[in-house]
Amino acid sequence: MEKLTIQEEEAMLSIWQLNGGFVKEILDNLKGEKPPYTTLASTIKNLEKKSYVKPVRYANAKRYEPVISEEEYKAKFMNNFVGDYFKNSYKDMVSFFVKEEKLSGKELEEIMDMIKNNKS
């Protein structure tokens, strides 16, 4: 799975939220400052080349549908992230966030409860 650029990730988030869409629908669904239509169309073409979306033809237009789920992407991205930055140690990652005060004691307790109860 090829890594996505920030623009590609933003487009994919919109596509996942819509469960697919035409370029105009995807553009309307984007958060924040919206790129020009042609820029988004090029970004979606790149996503097609990377096999993240597939085009489905409707008359003379294409609707783009996700090939990979958001959960699959997150799992792959997190595995790469932890491997690249924390030497495959989720413990080191959690420790980093605690030290940086990005994770509170209460949140750690909630995580421990999820682990103990095997829930997400």
Secondary structure, 3 states (H helix, E strand, C coil): CCCCCHHHHHHHHHHHHHCCECHHHHHHHCCCCCCCHHHHHHHHHHHHHCCCEEEEEECCEEEEEECCCHHHHHHHHHHHHHHHHHCCCHHHHHHHHHHCCCCCHHHHHHHHHHHHHCCC
